[in-house]
Amino acid sequence: MLRFLVRRLLGAVVILALISALTYLLFFTLPSDPALLSCGKNCTPANVALIHHNLGLDKPVPVQYGEYMAGIFTGRRLPLGNCPAPCFGLSFANDAPVWTILSSRYPTTLSLAVGGAAVFLTVGVGLGLVSAWTRGSLFDRLASSVSLMGQSVQIYFIGPLAIYLLVDRLRWLDPGADPDWSHDPAGAVGGLVLPCLVMSVIFWSNYSRQTRSLMIEQLAEEHVRTARAKGMGRGYVFFRYALRGAMGPIVTLFGIDLGSVFGGAIITETTFGLHGLGQLAVAAVTQTDLPLEMGVMLFSSCAIVLFNVVIDASYAFIDPRVRLL
């Protein structure tokens, strides 16, 4: 297991290095000049040359990239002063270190992603298991219909509808709010319940259908029929044999969906007025703030890659054969 984790971590480092190199090349060499973007409209050639020097853009691209990556681990000096590690550069639009901005935004997106994942895994897998257990029943047919409807809706439709019904009319839930875990944990949970529920609808609908299908396939496998023939109880066979066989594909699907969770956070944050990485990415693109765009890109990529390493470890724990790959 340790060797498997080491291989996956080394692979993650290589992937992150490639992402950082491609992202830097894309943002800082094509097609606009970052110095012109930073300088503004009323800019003179002398100011452009000064910004080139201050940002290190007058150096060869490999040197620029090396200094940028070194700054993430050791810090570096910026026009406003020293930038401690992790240093992702200076935001053009905010005149502040990128990491300072990211550190104020990522708790919201991370909380939304983790909370939404917990909801859609619990609800989706739970509904799928009950549907497989009661296959052909009224509950099974209703759950399948609701799951199909859930896959058809979009966040920008169901979000305002949920706010109108659950907040404005029924007053069951609080509207979305940025979490403050250090000072108000209860308020942080209350402010994220509705956004997490809305974001998870599309996902739990898919997991419900997938879990039901996988469980039905597993229940028809030979080793499951053999366990039944030996006199083992229905519940024991269902959870001990069939569920374990179905969990591998579900875990793999979860790893694939992690990127979609972060993508869905952009729409969810905009719908509920949350100030997370999704809304920050939209603002960075609108303002052509290249250092901030790159910081959001690298931070999100790092989070997704690390989450996938955890998913791989979970898969290897469920199915020991994976460790040999």
N, C-alpha and C positions, 0 to 999 in steps of 0.2 A: 504493500500500500504506500509506503514512504517513497519508493522509487517511482511509482505511478504519479504521486503528487509532485515530485521534483521535476519529472518530465513535463507535466502540465504547466508548472510555474515557469520553466524555461521557455516553453512554447509561448506562454502569455507575454513574457518579456520581449521575445522576438516580434510578436504581433504588435505590441505597443510601440516598439522602436520603428517599425515600418509605418504605422499610422502617423506617428509624430513626424517622420521625415516627409511623407507624402503631403500631410497637412501643411507643414511649414513651406514646402515648395509651392503648393497651390496658393496659399494666402499671401506669401511675401515675395513671390517672383512673377505671379500671373494675376490679372493682366495690369492692375493699377499699381501706382507707386505709393507705398504706405506713407511716405513723407508728405506727398501732396494731400492725401486724405487727412493726415494729422494737422497739416498747416491751415487748412480752411480755404475760404474763397479769396480773401484779400492776402495773397501770399507773393512774396518776392523771391527771385532765384537765390538770394543770399539766405533767406529763411529756410528754403528747401535744403540748401547745402548744410546749414547748421543742424536741421532735424536729421538729415542723413547721417551726420557725424554722431549726434547724440544717441540715435537708435542703433548705431553700428551698421547702418545699411551701406556704408562706403567700403565695407570689407567683402571679401569673397563669400559666396553663399554657404559653402561648407564651414567656414569660420563662424559665420552668423549662426548657423544651426548648432554648431558645437557649443558656442557661448550660451545659446538659448537653453539647450538641454542641461548644460552644467549649472545654469542658474536655477533650474528646478530643484536640484539637489543641494547646491551650495550657496545659492543666492548670487546677486550681481549688483552692480551700480547702475542706477537709472538716472535720467535727468533730474528727477525730484529728490534724489538721494539714494542711499543703500536700500536694496530690495532683498529682504531675508528670504531664505528658502521656505516653502517652494515659491519661486519667482517665475511667473508666467508673462512678465512684461508689464507694460504700462498701457492702460486703456486710453485711446485717443479721445473718446467722448467724455469720460469722467475724470481724467487727469489723476487717476488713482491706480495703484497696483491691481492687476487682474485678480490675484489670489484674494485680496481683501474683498472684492466684489463677489467672487465665487463663494467664499466662506460664509457670506451673509445670505446666500441664496440656496446653496445645495441642501441644507437641512429640510427645506420645504419639499423639494423634489424627491429627495431620498425617503422622507416620511410618506409622501404620497405613493411612491413606487412600492415600498415595502408594505404599506397598509393595503393598497389595492391588490398586490399579489397575494397577501394573506386572505383577503376576502374572496377573490376568484378561485383560489385553490380550495379553500374550505367549502364554499358554496358549490362550485362546479364539480369537484370530485365527490362531494357528499351526495348531490343530486344524482350523479351518474351511478354511484353505488346503490342507492335506493332504487333507481330505475332498473338496474340489472337484477337486483334482488326480487323486485315485483314485476318482472318482465311480462308485458301483455296486459297489465292492470290499467285501471283508469288513471292512477297516479303516473304511470310510465308514459301514457299517451299525452297527458297534460304537460308533464315535464319536457317531453320531446318537442311539443308545440311551442312552449314558452322559450326553450333554448333556441329554436329556429327563429323566433321573433327577435330574441336578444342579439343574435348574430346579424340581424338586418338593420338595426338602428345604429345611429352615430352619436358620439358624445355631444356634438353641438346641437343635437335635437333633444336628446333625453336630459341633458344638463339643465337647460332653462325650464323644461317641463317639471323636473324633480324639484327645482327651486320654488316654482309656483305652487306645486301641490304640497310638498313636505315642509316647506319653510313659510311661505306666505299664507297659505290657506289652513293647513292642519297644524302648523307650528310644532311639529314633532321633532325636527332637527334644527341645528344652528346652520346659518349660511357658512360657506367656506371662509377660513381665516388662516393666516400664516401661523405655524406652530411656534410656541415659546416653551420648549421643554424644560428649560432651567428655572423659570419663574412660575409657569402655570401649566403643569402637565395635563391636568384634567381639561382645561380649556383647549389645549393643543389637540387632544383626542377628539373633543367635541367639534372642533373646527375642521377636522379632516374626515369625519365619518361620511358625510354626504359626498364630497369629492371622490373618496375612495370607492364608495358604492357605485357612483355613476361610471367611473373609469373602468370598474371591474365587470360591468354588465356584458360587454362584448366578449371578454375573455372567459368568464365563467360559463357562458352559453356554449362556447366551443369545448371547454373541458368537460362539461356535463355529457355532451354527445360522444366525445372521444372516450371518456371513462366507461360509459355504458357499452360502447362497441367493443372495447378491449376486454372488459369483464365477461361479456357474452362469449367472445372468442376463447378466453382462458378457461371458462367453465366447460367448454367442449373439448379441451385438450385431454390427451390420454392419461397423463399423470393425475389430473383432477378426477377423472372417472375412476381411476384405480383407487384413489383415496376414498371415494364414496363407497366403492365396492368392499373396502376393508371395514366399513361400518363407522367411519368418522362422521361426526355431526355436520349438518349443513353449514352452520355458521363457522365452524372451525375450518372446513374446506374452503369456504368463500373467502375468508380473510387470510388464512395461513398460506394457501396455495394460489388461488386465482388472483387475489389482490397483489401479492408479491410479483407475480408474473406480469401484471398490467402496469406496475409502477414504473418500470424502466422506460417505456415509451412516453409516459406522462412526464417524467423528469426531463427527458430529452426535449419534449415539446415546451416545457417551461423555460429551458435554457434558450430556445429559439425565440420565445416570446419576450424575453427580457428587453431586447432592443425596442420592441413595439410598446412596452410599458413606458419607457422613457419618451418615445415618440408621442404616445397618448397623453403624457403629462403636459405637453405644450398646449394642446387644446383644452385640457381640463383646467390648467392654471389660468388660461385666458377666460374661460367660462365663469370660474368662481373668483376671479380677481386675486389669485395667489401669486406671490412674487418668488418664483423659483427659477431654475435653470432654463426651463422652456420659454418663459416670458423674457428672460434675459437674452436668450439666443435670438429671439425675434427682434428685440431692440438692437442687438449688436449688428444684425444683418441690415436693419433699416438705417442705422447710422454709419454703416460701413466701418465698424470698429474692428479691424482685423485682429489685433491682439486679444480682444475679448472673445471674438468668434473662435479663435484657436484655443483659448483657454477652456471654453465650454466644450469644444470638440474633444480635447484631450482628456478632460475630467470625465466626461460621459463615457468615452471609450474605455478608460481605465476602469470605471465602475462596472461596465458591462463585461469586460474581459475577466475581471476578478470574480464577478458573480458566476460566470460560466465555469471558472475553475472550481468553485464550490459545487456547482451542479455536477460537474464531472466526478468530483470526489463522492458525491451522494450516489451517483449512478454506479460507481465502482463498489461502493458499500452494498448496494442492493444486489448487483450482479458481479460476483468476483471474477467472472471471465473477462470483464472489461479491462482489468488490471494488466492482462497479458498483451493487450493491443499496443 
